């Protein structure tokens, strides 16, 4: 049985700061198109009078938060390039980074139908009705969405609040030895999301938060892990991941992002270090074997 006290403990697990770091290396090639640049996205939002919040770091790189679209970080701009994938039709409100809740289906889920054949109406969760509850001059933003729904078996009433909090991170390489003459641009996002049970009624199953990010291929995702070896990850969910798409580094794993097939990787919980998640765009595949050696 899971009550509010347990839910607070669950929230603590997900309060780990997730630093989403995007590095753009000069001279490494172009980024794929059809993801929408920051200016065109903002122009479309202004045209339709849609509220948005634009947060910048010390380098002038920015990320865009839209409450109407599930409080997504809809775009993240490094030197004018959107490193997230954003749907070309802005009104669809799709792409970027969002919060999701599991289980999606089964008896206790509320997103997929009980037989997994299609989805239920989950609009109360995404896009929801997010409201800004705290803002510090567009440098620190907190949004909340409260909703009520029921489990597929109709035995659970979920009275929940999701909170999304974000602010820019300082460049960790700014004063690092050896990087004085290295030309790059950086955008880091300190993101926290929480899930609260508003009811006094005990829940029969634990609910969990997912942080989903849609990014354009191609590039490299760096995942910090303990003991980075082959036992730390699983990749046989869809098509098998080619061996040269994975690189083992001291304290992390690098995965080459490629859009030609469906790849899914799972990191063993006991191996994960859920404090940083970095992505490098664009990084050719042939550089993976040597870049982090």
Secondary structure, DSSP 8 states (H G I E B T S, - for coil): -B-HHHHHHHHHHHTS-EEEEEEEETTS----SSS--HHHHHHHHHHTT---EEEE-TTS-EEEEEGGGTTEEEEEEETTEE-S-B-SSGGG--BSEEEEEE--SSTT-SSB-TTSSSB---TTTTTTT-EEEEESTTSEEEEEEEEEEE-TTS--EEEEEEEEEEEEE--TTTT-TT-TT--EEEEEEEEEEEEEE--SS-BSS--EEEEEE---SSEEEEEEESS-SGGGEE--SSS---GGGEEEETTEEEEEE-SSS----EE-GGGEEEEEEEEEES--GGGHHHHT-
